[in-house]
Amino acid sequence: MGQGRVKAKGFVRKESRRSMAQEARKKRRREERKKGIKIERIPKTIDNKRVFDETKVENEEDIEMIREEQLDEFSSVISGRISPKVMITTTMTGGAYAGKLGRELAYVIPNGVFKRRRGYSMSSILKTLKKKHYTMLILVEQGVQRKRPDGLWMINLPHGPTAHFRIGTVRYRREIPDVGRKSDHYPDLNLYGFKTRLGRRISRMFQSLFPPKPEYYGRQIITFHNQRDWIFFRQHRFIFDDPKTPRVQELGPRFSLYLLSLQDGTMQRTSPYEYIPKAGTRSEKLRFIL
């Protein structure tokens, strides 16, 4: 009984302090209106209350950052010195749903090929792909008791890094109304919302999947949109029935990704992590890493 009374008293005090603060705000606003003071009040949102990140890129023309990106693991593909060559398969536990998304990814990526896993070990797969000069390996993961893909690995070849994502909502091409059919033209890329050093690194990893010179005649665009650390994928085509008001047709598929880790090397347990969430950090709703 004593503990219940203490809790009740604490609740009453909290409510009284809250009502006093509300009354003080109302009084201050009445005085401002009397004096004719107009104060522009900006609504509070998650985006404008975001916790400051030291790695946020304020100047995209920073010389040091540009030099680092010119020498990173993705520069040879992005600069056009090497053509991207992507292999897509599943993890050992990947089932029919993982294979379905893998085939959709091979449809999206111009130089992407999907192959069934067939029990091959990861070491043998990596060894073969390095010999054949592949630049990226994508693994689609499916939970044991889940009837949908729930994870995705991107392994940059030949030396890494390796990114691990959680897959959110997936909508396949057949599930999208009025879906179009893509052509063989290389698409243009729209990488939006990657504002930190880690975010730019992940965006360059996505960029290295596609040929660096888009063929604008195909009027196709692929978007990776980062919003609060969720990366949304979309593919569209512009249709110019009316030159003044062009319309957009979705080509599919749709899915979302959430970064779980970024590790040096090619899925080696001893390799250090560039990023892995610390205990408790993901509970901070106002802190974003990308």
N, C-alpha and C positions, 0 to 999 in steps of 0.2 A: 504493500500500500504506500509506503514511504517513497519508493522509487517512482511510482505513478504520479504522486503529487509533485515531485521535483520536476519530472518531465512536463507536466501540465503548466507549472509556473514558468519554466523556460520557454515554452511555446507562447504563453501570453506575453512575456517580455519581448520576444521576437516580433510578434504581431504589433505590439504597441510601438516599438522602434520603427517598424515599417510604415505605420500610419503617420507617425510624427514626420518622417522623411517626406512622405507624400504631401502632407500639409505644408511643409516648408517649401517644396517645389511649387505648389499652387500659389502660395503667397508671393514668392519671387517672380512668378510669371505675371501676377496681377500688377505688381509694382512696375515691371517692365512695360506692360501695356499702358499704364498711366503716364509714364515718362515718354512714351512714343518710341521705345527702343524695339527695333525689329532684329531678331536673331534667327538666322537660318539654322534650323535643327536638322542634322543629317541622320536619317534612320540607321540604327545599328544592325549590321548584318554580319554573317560569319566571315564574308570576304574582307570587309573593311576593318574587322576586329582581329584579323589574322596576326599571329605572333610573328615578330620580326625574325627573319632568318639571315644569318651572316653570309650565307652562300648565295643569296638572291642576286641575280644578275641585274645590275642597274644600268650598265652601259654595254650594249651588245657589240660595240666596236673596240672593246678593251683589247689592247695589243697582246698582253700576256695570255688571255683566254683564247684568242684566235690562234696564237702559236701552238698552244697545247692541243687544240682541236686539229690543227694541221698535221700533228704528229701522233694522233691517237690511233686506236685499232681499227677505226672505221674510215679513216681518211683515204685509204687506197681505193675503196669502192665509191665513196661519195665524190672524190675528185675525178673519177672516171678512168683511173689507171687499170683497174680490174673490174670486170663485169660481175655483177652479183649472181650467185648460184646457190639456191636454197633447197635443202632437203627437209621434208616434213614427214614425221612419223609419230607414233604414240609411245607412251611409256609401257613397261611390261604389263601393267594392270589396265592399260587402255582397252576399252571395248568398242562396240559399234558406234556409240555416240562420240567418242574421241576421234574415231576414224572419219566420221561424218564431218566434223569441224575441220579436220586435217585436209580433206578433199576441198572444202570451201576455201581454205587458205591457199591451196595450190591454184584454185581458180582465180584468186585475187592477185597473187604475186606473179608477175610476168615470167620469171625464170624459176618458179617454184615447182617441185615435183613431190608427189605424195607416194610413199611406199609403206606397205604393211610391215609391222615390226618383226614378225615371224621368229621371235625368241632370240634374236641376235643380242649379244652383250653390248654394253655401251662402248667399251674399249675397242671392240672390233668395228663398230659403226664409225667411231671417230677416226680410227686408223684408215679405213677405206675412203671416207669423205675427204680427208686431208690429202690422200694420194690423188684423188680426182679433182682437187682444187675447188671444193665447195667453200663458200664464204660464210654460211650460216646453217645451223641445224635447229629445227623447231620441234619440240616434243609436246604433244597434247596429252594431258593427264585426265584420267577419269576415276572418280572415287569408286571404291569397291561396291558400295551399296547405293550409289547415286546414278540415276539414269540421265546424266548429262555431263559434259566436260566441266571440270572445276579447277584446272590448273594448266599453265603453259610455261614451258622453258624455252629460252632463246640462248643458243650457244654460238658465239662468234668464233669463226675458225680462221686461222689454226690455233691461236693462243688465248682465246677468250676476249672479253669476260662472259660470264653466264648470268642471265637475269631470270628470276622466277616470279611469275605473276599468278594471282588468283583470278579466275574467270568469273565474271558476274553473269548478267542476263545475256542469253544467246538467242538470236532469231535467224534461222536459216533463210536462204533465198526463197524457198517455196512458201514460207510463212509470211512474206512481205507482200502486201497488195500492190498490184500494178508494177511489179518488179521488172526492170529492163535486163537486157543481156549485154555484157561488156564486149568490146572489140579487142583486138590484139594490140592496140596502140598503148604505148607506155603512159601511165597516168601521171598527172601532176599531184604534188603532195602539199597538204595543208597541216602543218604541225603547230598547234595553238595551245597556249597556256603553260608551256614549260619554262618556268621563271627562275629556277635555281640551277646551280652547277650540276647537281644530280639529275635534274629534269632535262637539261640540255644533253647530258650524256645518254639518257634513255631515248630522247628524241632522235639523236644521231644513230642509235642502234636501229630504230624503226626506219630511218632514212636509208640505211645501208641495205635494206631488203629490196629496194627498187632501183632501176637504172637511173643514173643522175640526170639524163636529158629527157624530159617529158615530151611526148608528141602531142602538141596542142590540137592537132587536127582531129584527134579522137574525142576531144571535149570531155575527158574523164578526170575526175579528181577524187583522191583518197584523203580522208581527214582522220587525224589522231588528235582528239580534243581532250585536254587535261582539265578537269574541273574537280577541285578539292581532292586531288590524288587519285581520282578515278579517271581512267583513260578510255574514252568512247571512240569506237571505230565506226566509220560510215564510208560508203562508196557511192558516188553520184555521177550522172552525165548531164551536161547542159544540152538542151534542145531549143533550137532557134526557129520555132514555128512563126513567131512574130519577132522581127529584129528589135523592136522597142521593148518587148517584155518577154525575155527568154524564160523558160521553165526548167525545173530540175527533176530528173527521174532517178530514183534510187535503184542501185544495182545489187545491193546486198553483199554479204550478210551484215548483221549487226551484232556487236558484242562489246563488252567492257572488260578492262583489265585493271588490276590493283597490284602494285609492286610489293613483293614480299622480301626480296633480297637481291643484291648485286654482288657477285663474287668474281675474283680474279681466276683466270684459268678456265678449263673446260670440265666443269663438274668434278673437280678434284677436292676431296674432303679436307686436305691439308692447306688448300689455298686460302688466303685471307679474304675477308669480306670488305668490299667498298661500302656497302650499306646493309645493315640488318637492324630491324627495329629493336630498340632497347625496351626492357620491361617497363611498362607504364606509359611510354611515350605515345602510343596510338590511342590512349584514352583522352589525350588532350585534343579536343575538338577544334581548337583554333591554331594548331600547328600543322603545316603542310610541308611535305618534303620535296615535291616536284614543282 
